[in-house]
Each structure stands twice: as structure tokens, then as C-alpha cells.
Amino acid sequence: YMVRPPMPPAYVFLIDVSYASAQLGAPGVVAQTIRDTLDQLPDADGRTRVAIIGVDAQLHFFQMRTGAEPQQLVVGDVDDVVLPAPSDLLVNLSDARSSLDIVLERFGAMFSNNHGVGNALGPAIRAAQQMLGGIGGRIVAIMASPPTTGEGLVEPRAEGRDLGTPRESELLRAQGTWYKNVAADCSRAQIAFDTVFVGQQAMDVATVGGLARYTGGTLLHYPAFMAGRPEAVRFSSEFGRHLAGAAGLEAVLRVRASKGLRMSAYYGHFFLRSLDLLALPSVDPGRCYAVDLEIDETLPPVVYFQTALLHTTALGERRIRVVTQAVPTTDNAHSVFHHADQSAIAALLAKKAVDRALSARLEDAREALQHKTLEILGAFKTLCTQASSGAATQLQAPRALRLLPLLTLATLKHPALRGGNNVRVADRIAAMSLVLTLPPETLLQPLLVPRVYALHELEPNVGLDDGSGSVVMPQLLPLSAEVLAPRGVFLVYSGADAILWVGRDVDPSMIASLVGEPHVQSGVFTFPDLSDNGSPRPGFELNMRTNNLLRALSSLCHGMWAPPMFVCREDGDQQVRLLLAQRLVEDMDTAAPSYSQFLNQMRDKINRGSF
């Protein structure tokens, strides 16, 4: 950990500039987002470094000398990449800021008419490794097409006919080991990857996304990306926030426990360097890592857990964060169930299920998730209820675990594990990445269990400041279409998206108070802010209060998402209505039963002991 000086923040951006990317307008949007974020990158001590590489069938480097016009250097031979200049490719952000601004300002126009096909991502990664090899840093790959040139190329995989079949599980696994091997090499060199996928092309996210998974990085996916459209605005907001966010560098994480306890498995984005050491070239404050424990022998009255995170700050400070916790043990089953943490249990089971889906079969993962929930509730019935051996008329669950069945069902209906043939592989991999990395407070709600609010009948103080700086939130409603009244307007918020459901008989004046127009159409919608510098305008109070709610909900998710909003009219577009149906996890759909059916199924299986 101390064998070299503290590393500086360093970023190498690999931007897809191929024809497919140019058609989406991606080079210009990406470059502008990076430019807008430069002032927010950590550079208080002037050590931050940046490089830009455009990627199609060739590699487009940019030499940025201080006080000189930047030059584009094109490397066409990608079979054995050599950097085209010995210096001024990875430049100091402060010293070369004017050159960087020029490159990023011109970048979109430079490649707007590019007709070059192909994507030499593998050679671009090799070039970035050469730049960062001595210092470490972050490689940010933004792709709109699959790697097809040089090493690391992937073969196209036809996924359509395999979705919803046992063969789908094969599509979730990487083609070969090239990307995992590169990730392992980069992890040792303290290089992390962020992989960003834009557009609808099949880019084999399962293969390329391994770069982020094994280096502690982040995977982002924007399938509806197109310059000038809401998804591009969402990309700029989320990607810019991610780049500007705080991060620990060259970190390692170790978890220890008292004698008799053993760490048996870890879940998240990391590289397991040894049996108990997680290598994290980059670690974000909102990142979560889960650990499976096994009991090997009789435990003492109190056991101890200690987690140590060693990392370097952006200012070059070496820090060690140690968290030690003492936990009493018991041989009383009632006490165990009484003190159970259903949020932690549900989040761990979701991460375990995703990990199993990536290594085995989707169906195995779904069955394992349900089996573990049945085991927990079956043990409670056997050990803690009077109906231990007989049939119960309803599902028995301790108060501390009363929502565990709902959280299990919501996990089964999430795109990460959802059955059926309407989840594209790239969407599923992106959803799995979120499940693996999010902490329970964000993962469970709103991502797995969205929030539903009735906007047409808000209490007078809802959506306003409560006097302490917080916004008064409305009452949560069940996640079922039964609550969606024809005369009402409802907000369904999942963090990753927001849906405004409009009943067929709603009063047009209410819609006007909400969005400024008496009628709205189904589809993507930019929710307006009709307030007067934060003060309500006459007739638009509902709009101001709803905007306050949306900001409060975003704050609960730590601002990590800039969710697109969809208007779903009761009699509107079928696709948006299908999206809403997938968010209402208590209702039956083609992928899984309703909540009441699920409870009955679990009760019957526990009564029979068949799980």
C-alpha cells in the first residue's frame, strides 16, 4: 500500500467516434459533458491529469502542449499500439486547460460526419494502460458500437430468439477471458474502469462490462440516447455527476471477524486479491459490498466484526477507515427473528441471486432466492409458532420480517431477474450491476419497490417545508393498479424513472395546475417548473409542490439519478402502460404472480415442507 507515492487523480476518456456513435450525436454530447465537468474534477492541489482518445477503427490521440494549439495524432496500426508522442497526451488539467477546452469544444464537429466503421476498444485500452501504467487512474470508455477491431473484439450474438429460454443465461456470460484478464492487470496497476453504453446497438455489455465489475468501477447504460432528446439530457446529468463525485483511490478493503466466523463470499464490484482482501482501484462513497458469513464453531457470548478500508484521497492523503462492531450471540431463536434486519437480508439475498445468475442460470438464481426466503420463514414457523408441525391458514412471519416476501417478489420482478422475453440482455446486465453495487436504502426503495403517491389529493402541508429544511412527504400507496382512480393523478417513482399516471376522467384544471396545460399525451415528458423563483404562482401550486417532492425523492437517492418522466394515460400508449405494470409489483403479470398469490404459494410450500 505504501510502496509508491500517493497517486494523482487521472482520467483517460475513450470516446467512440465511429459512424454509429456519430449518428447518435454522442461525440458532441460526451465532449460537452466532460468540458462542463472539468471545473468540478478534484484538482485542489493541481495534480489531476486528463487524456482524450477518439476510437473507431483507428485511434485519435490529442497532443495538448501548454500554450500551443492542440494536435490530433491518428494511429491506424492497432495491432501493436505505440503511443504517437512521448508526452503531452496525458496532460495536467490546470496547465493544459485551454488546450483541453479547445479539443472538447471542437470534438463533436470533428467527428459529426465520420463514416468510419469499426471500434478498436481493445487497442485503445492498451494505449490507456501505457499512459496510466506508472501512476494508476480511471479509464472511462463511452461506447455506441461493439469492439470489432484489434484485440478484444467480440463476436455478434443473436439474442432475440434466446430471450426467456434457458439459453439466455449463456448471453449473460462473457465471451472469453480477455476483458477479465485486462481488468485483473489494471487492478494491480490501480486502474479502474467506467463503462458507459449509449444507443440500441448490441455491444455485448456482458463481456465489456466486466472491466467495471472487476476494477471497482461503474457501468452506465442509456439505450434511448440521441442528442437533443431527454435521454441525452439524463446522460449529461448523471455522467457529469458521476465524474465530479468524490472517490477514494488505490483502495483495499478487508473484513475480519471473531474466531468461529468465516467470510465465505463477497458481492459487489471489486477484484478479490486474496481470500479476504478486496482490491478497489476506485471506491465511491455510495458503493455497497456484501459479505457472506459462515459459523464454523460454537460462538462466545459476543463476537466482533472489523472492516478496514485503506484508500488515498484526491489530495494525496493516505487514510484508513476502521469500523468495529460488537454483536451479542444467542441460542434463542425468538431473539434472532425479533432482531432480524429485513432490509439487510433482502439486499444480501438480491445480490446473491444476481451473482448466481451471472455464474449459473437465471432460473437457478430465481429458485435459490425463493428457497432462501422459504427457509427463513419455515424456520420461524417451526421454531417460534404454535403451528410448528401443522398447517397454518396464513403465512407466518415475525414482525421484523413482515416485508421480506414483498421484497423477494419485487426482486424477482426487477429486470435483473425478471422472467419472460421482454428484457434485453444489455438492460438486464445494467440492472444486475445496480443490484450488486447499491446499498439497501437505495436498492430496496425506490429501485425494487417504487413509491406511489396520489397527487390529486395531497394534504395541505405535503410538498412544503416542514420548518426543519425537509419536505413533508405524502402517504405511500400500495403498488397495485387498484389504487389508480380514474379521476386521479398519481406519481410512481422508482429512482431510475418516474411515471405520471393520468386517469381518463381527471379534471383538466388539475392537469393545468400540475403541468401548465389542460391535457398531456402519453410518452416521455419533461416536467416543467412553473414557480416564480421557488415561490408558487397563482394557479400552479400543485406544480411547485410536486417539484419539491421530486427534488426530495432525488435527495433520498443521493442525487445519483436524473430519472426520465413518462406520462401514462389510462387510455394511452400501450408501451408506457406496460412499463407502469412492471413497476406495480403487487399485481400479477406474465413474469410472476401477484403479491397475494405469492403469499399463498409460500404458505402452502411451508405447510408441505416442500422447499
Protein Blocks (a to p, Z undefined) as FASTA:
>chain_A
ZZpccddddddddddfbfklmmnommmmmmmmmmmmmmmpccknopaccddddddfbccd
ddddehiacdddddfblmbccdfbfghklccfklmmmmmmmmmmmmmmmmmmccbecjdf
klmmmmmmmmmmmnopadddddfbdcfehehiacdddfklmgopaklmmmmpcehjklmm
mmmmmmmnopacddddedjbdehlmlmmmmmmmnopacdddfkgcehiaklmmmmmmmmm
mmmpccdehiaddddddehiacfbdcdddddfblmlccdfbacfkbccddddddfbdcdf
bdcdddddddddfkopacdddddddddddfbfklmmmmpcfklmmmmmmmmmmmmmmmmc
fklmmmmmmmmmmmmmmmmmmmmpfklmmccfbdcddfklmmmmmmmmmmmmpmklogcj
kbcfklmmmmmmmmmmpcfklmmpmklmccdddfklccfkgoiaehiopacddddddddf
klmcfkbccdddehjaccddddfkbcfklmmmmnopabdcedddddddfbeehiacehil
mmmmmmmmmmmmmmmnoomaccddddddfklcfklmmmmmmmmmmbccfkbccfklmmmm
mmmmmmnopZZ
